[in-house]
C-alpha cells in the first residue's frame, strides 16, 4: 500500500530570489552565464573530439 497523502509543511523561501519567484537578470547576464557554462562543459569535449579526429587523419 502506498501513502499518497500530501505532505504539509511551511514553504521554504528561495535564497536567491527571496521568495519572489523570479530572478532579476538582464538578457545580457543570462547569455553571459550560459556562455560560461558552455565553456566549462561543452568546449572541452569539442576540443578533445577535434584532437582525436586530427590524430586519426594523421595516420
Secondary structure, DSSP 4 states (H G I P E B T S, - for coil): ----PPPP-PPPPPTTTTTSSS----HHHHHHHHHHHHIIIIIHHHHHHHHHHHHHHH-
